[in-house]
């Protein structure tokens, strides 16, 4: 495990942002209008402190840049082509995220050219002949009521060069990758290849995992639903066990190298006797 000082939380940019944001926000505090976020606003990685750190000057390089809309943006919205891809296993809330990105780009920023890459990173590979889907608010209007991923998903196929070739060929300016740690590592590799080629393409990684095991993300979307469903399974197993002589109910949940679903399920119900 790295020491915290070894992590670099700074966010690289494509260059100076000169385009006034079309989003209706304010740079003035206290005017009852939602404010733009500033580039010099940060949050601490941990909210706790002690006497030894009081008054300490924190290094912005290992603080987290505060999220939020900026007053100036890099791309001209009417010229921008954005793409969304979902990778890895399915997760509750995927379609909500696709819908939210599409509606925000379209309504808040005026980006009308939005593509959905089908079936994960394999959608970038010409050999699979998967044409991207056009996305707009009407198309994604009710997809949040559907399960799975509206765009489809797959594992693997994160080879960097053909992906960046496709981004360049499709004239994509902003790529949103929705996936777990493997997807985010691939996104970092894609970003490095983009930088190596001198391209002006922005990559935005959105952490997705029901296991809640992405470092520095307090709670990933889908985790609460996973715990709620696990609690239902525990309740059913408890009833089965009570109905049999010397009955034992055993429920296995996902988590890979972490036990957050198991731990939170145990804390959410009194029917669990042992959590392994």
C-alpha positions in Angstrom: 0.0 0.0 0.0 1.3 3.4 -0.9 1.8 6.2 1.6 -0.6 9.0 1.1 2.2 11.3 0.1 3.0 9.0 -2.9 -0.4 9.6 -4.5 -0.9 12.5 -7.0 -4.5 13.8 -7.0 -3.9 16.6 -9.4 -6.0 16.6 -12.5 -4.3 17.2 -15.8 -6.0 19.6 -18.3 -5.9 19.9 -22.1 -5.0 23.6 -21.9 -6.4 26.9 -20.8 -10.2 27.0 -20.5 -11.5 30.1 -22.4 -15.1 29.2 -23.4 -17.7 30.7 -21.1 -19.9 27.9 -19.7 -23.4 27.9 -21.0 -24.6 26.4 -17.6 -26.6 28.9 -15.6 -24.6 29.1 -12.5 -23.0 32.0 -10.6 -19.6 33.1 -9.5 -21.0 35.2 -6.7 -21.6 33.8 -3.2 -24.9 34.4 -1.5 -26.9 35.3 -4.6 -29.3 32.3 -4.2 -27.9 30.8 -7.5 -25.9 27.6 -7.6 -22.2 28.5 -7.8 -19.5 27.5 -10.1 -16.6 25.5 -8.5 -13.2 27.1 -8.6 -10.0 25.3 -9.6 -8.4 26.4 -6.2 -11.1 24.6 -4.1 -10.0 21.4 -2.5 -11.3 18.9 0.0 -9.2 16.8 2.4 -8.9 13.1 1.6 -10.0 12.4 5.2 -12.3 14.5 7.2 -10.6 13.7 10.5 -7.6 15.5 12.0 -5.7 15.6 15.2 -3.6 18.1 17.2 -0.5 17.4 15.2 -2.1 18.5 11.9 -4.0 21.6 13.1 -2.6 24.6 11.4 -0.7 22.5 8.9 -0.4 23.8 5.3 -1.8 21.0 3.1 -0.2 20.3 -0.2 -2.9 20.6 -3.0 -1.1 17.8 -4.9 -2.5 15.2 -2.5 -5.8 16.9 -1.7 -8.9 16.2 -3.8 -10.0 18.8 -6.3 -13.6 19.8 -5.6 -16.0 18.6 -8.2 -18.5 20.9 -9.9 -19.2 23.0 -13.0 -16.5 25.5 -14.0 -17.1 29.1 -15.2 -14.9 28.5 -18.2 -14.7 25.3 -20.3 -12.3 23.9 -22.9 -14.5 22.6 -25.7 -17.1 24.6 -27.7 -20.3 22.7 -26.9 -21.8 22.9 -30.4 -18.6 21.4 -31.8 -18.2 18.7 -29.1 -18.7 15.0 -29.6 -19.0 13.0 -26.4 -19.1 9.2 -25.9 -20.2 7.0 -23.1 -19.1 3.4 -22.5 -20.0 0.9 -19.8 -17.6 -1.9 -19.0 -17.3 -4.9 -16.7 -20.1 -6.5 -14.7 -23.6 -5.2 -14.4 -24.4 -2.9 -11.5 -27.7 -1.3 -10.3 -27.8 2.4 -11.5 -25.9 2.0 -14.7 -28.8 3.3 -16.8 -29.3 6.2 -14.3 -25.7 7.3 -14.9 -26.0 7.0 -18.7 -29.2 9.0 -18.6 -27.8 11.7 -16.2 -24.7 12.2 -18.4 -26.7 12.5 -21.6 -29.3 14.9 -20.1 -26.6 17.1 -18.5 -24.5 17.3 -21.6 -27.6 18.1 -23.8 -29.6 20.5 -21.5 -26.9 22.2 -19.4 -24.1 22.4 -21.9 -25.7 22.2 -25.3 -23.8 19.2 -26.5 -26.0 17.5 -29.0 -23.7 14.9 -30.5 -23.5 12.1 -27.9 -22.6 8.5 -28.8 -23.1 5.3 -26.8 -20.4 2.8 -27.3 -22.0 -0.7 -27.4 -20.8 -3.6 -25.3 -17.9 -2.1 -23.5 -14.5 -1.6 -25.0 -15.1 -4.1 -27.7 -17.4 -1.5 -29.3 -14.2 0.4 -30.2 -12.8 -2.6 -32.1 -13.7 -2.6 -35.9 -13.7 -6.4 -36.0 -16.9 -6.6 -33.9 -18.7 -4.3 -36.3 -20.7 -2.6 -33.4 -21.9 0.8 -34.6 -22.3 3.3 -31.8 -25.8 4.3 -30.6 -27.0 7.9 -30.8 -28.0 9.3 -27.4 -30.3 12.2 -26.6 -32.8 13.0 -23.8 -35.7 11.4 -25.7 -33.8 8.1 -26.3 -32.7 7.8 -22.6 -35.9 9.2 -21.1 -37.1 6.1 -19.3 -34.0 3.8 -19.4 -33.6 4.3 -15.6 -36.6 2.0 -15.2 -34.7 -0.8 -16.9 -32.1 -3.2 -15.5 -28.6 -3.9 -16.9 -26.9 -1.5 -19.2 -28.8 0.2 -22.0 -25.5 0.2 -24.0 -24.5 -3.4 -23.1 -21.2 -4.3 -21.4 -18.3 -6.7 -21.7 -15.1 -7.5 -20.0 -11.6 -7.1 -21.4 -10.7 -5.7 -24.9 -9.0 -2.8 -23.3 -6.1 -2.7 -25.8 -5.1 0.9 -25.9 -4.0 1.5 -29.5 -7.2 0.4 -31.3 -9.4 2.3 -28.8 -7.5 5.5 -29.3 -7.5 4.9 -33.1 -11.3 4.7 -32.9 -11.6 7.8 -30.7 -9.5 9.7 -33.3 -11.5 8.3 -36.2 -14.8 9.1 -34.7 -13.7 12.6 -33.7 -14.6 12.1 -30.1 -13.6 14.9 -27.7 -14.8 13.6 -24.4 -15.0 9.9 -23.3 -16.9 8.8 -20.2 -15.9 5.4 -19.0 -18.2 3.7 -16.4 -16.5 0.8 -14.8 -14.6 -0.7 -11.9 -10.9 -0.7 -11.1 -9.9 -2.6 -14.2 -11.8 -0.1 -16.4 -10.3 2.8 -14.6 -6.8 1.4 -15.1 -7.6 1.0 -18.8 -8.8 4.6 -18.9 -5.5 5.8 -17.4 -3.7 3.9 -20.1 -5.9 5.4 -22.8 -5.3 8.8 -21.4 -1.5 8.3 -21.6 -1.7 7.1 -25.2 -3.9 10.1 -26.1 -1.3 12.4 -24.5 1.5 10.6 -26.3 -0.2 11.3 -29.6 -0.9 14.9 -28.8 -4.6 14.6 -29.1 -7.2 16.9 -27.5 -9.4 14.2 -25.9 -10.7 14.3 -22.4 -11.3 11.1 -20.4 -13.6 11.0 -17.5 -13.6 7.9 -15.3 -16.8 7.1 -13.4 -16.2 4.4 -10.7 -18.8 1.6 -10.9 -18.7 -1.4 -8.5 -21.3 -3.0 -6.2 -18.3 -4.1 -4.0 -17.6 -0.5 -3.0 -13.9 -1.3 -3.3 -12.6 1.7 -5.4 -10.0 3.5 -3.3 -10.9 7.1 -2.2 -14.6 6.6 -3.2 -16.7 6.6 -0.1 -19.7 4.9 -1.6 -20.0 3.8 -5.3 -23.4 3.6 -6.9 -25.1 0.2 -6.8 -23.6 -0.7 -3.4 -26.7 0.2 -1.4 -28.9 -1.9 -3.7 -26.5 -4.8 -3.4 -26.7 -4.6 0.4 -30.5 -4.3 0.3 -30.8 -7.5 -1.9 -28.3 -9.3 0.4 -30.5 -8.5 3.4 -33.5 -10.0 1.6 -31.5 -13.2 0.9 -30.4 -13.4 4.6 -34.0 -13.0 5.7 -35.1 -15.8 3.4 -32.2 -18.1 4.6 -33.1 -17.3 8.2 -36.7 -18.4 7.7 -35.5 -21.6 6.0 -33.0 -22.4 8.8 -35.6 -21.8 11.6 -38.0 -24.2 9.8 -35.6 -27.1 10.0 -34.2 -29.1 12.9 -30.7 -27.7 13.6 -31.0 -25.7 10.5 -28.2 -23.5 9.2 -28.5 -20.8 6.6 -25.4 -19.9 4.6 -25.4 -16.8 2.4 -22.5 -16.0 0.1 -22.2 -12.4 -1.3 -19.9 -10.8 -3.7 -16.9 -8.7 -2.6 -13.8 -10.1 -4.3 -11.0 -8.8 -2.0 -13.2 -6.6 0.1 -16.0 -7.5 2.5 -18.1 -4.4 2.5 -21.3 -6.0 1.3 -21.0 -8.8 3.9 -20.2 -6.3 6.7 -23.0 -3.9 5.9 -25.5 -6.7 5.4 -24.6 -8.0 8.8 -25.0 -4.6 10.4 -28.4 -4.2 8.6 -30.1 -7.2 10.0 -30.2 -9.0 13.4 -30.6 -12.4 11.6 -26.8 -12.9 11.1 -24.9 -14.8 13.7 -21.5 -15.0 12.1 -19.9 -12.9 9.3 -16.9 -14.7 7.7 
